[in-house]
């Protein structure tokens, strides 16, 4: 069964079209990136997929259930980590999770399991107001996992975190996906999307401009260029589609002047800029 199916999904706010004619499918256990600059339509799309916003046109299904007609059945199946840290600061981490567990009908054991999973068990009784930014983010993820959702939506899960905490969260995402949880990830960190996502969908002005694996997207935008390191440490660049460059590279290699040879491909962020004309932080 597909975890997510989207067909012709569109949303308007008055005369403004926020999302138009989206179509994609996500397999169970896949980490799928939904990427775009501010205003591209990623947040609107997530809100429709999590039943918070009704589509203007088109359809979407989560695990075979329609997001409009069967929204009550969908809610127990999904978890959401919002970009903003909406936790109860005066309560402890345990009390925050216990409240969420009651809302979802999860048992008390789920609280301890979730705290252990995000390495907060030893700080569980402290008020969240004492938590660092990274600890709060881990608490949000624990809350989203309290009812063992089959589809997890992560909105900027590592924004503002130090590298060590961000690495821990990325490792947790991989662990969840390996266990069969489908993860829909929105992020402005292209390196993170490149590391985690099997496929990425890039939105621009409410439309899909690219949908493929990071590797294939980068290969499609590659200019077929190689860099040769010479004995003096200099780097020479050669275009493989240029006959003169090809001959020159062959001469250098034949004379033993090439110490190392590397292919050159754009980063995922460079691909994004080429496709949308905008930086991710614009």
Helices and strands as residue ranges (DSSP letters): E 2-13, E 16-27, E 31-35, H 42-49, E 57-62, E 65-66, H 71-75, E 78-81, H 93-104, H 109-117, G 121-123, G 128-130, H 133-145, E 151-155, H 163-178, E 182-186, H 190-196, E 199-204, E 207-212, H 214-220, E 225-230, E 235-239, H 243-254, E 258-264, H 268-276
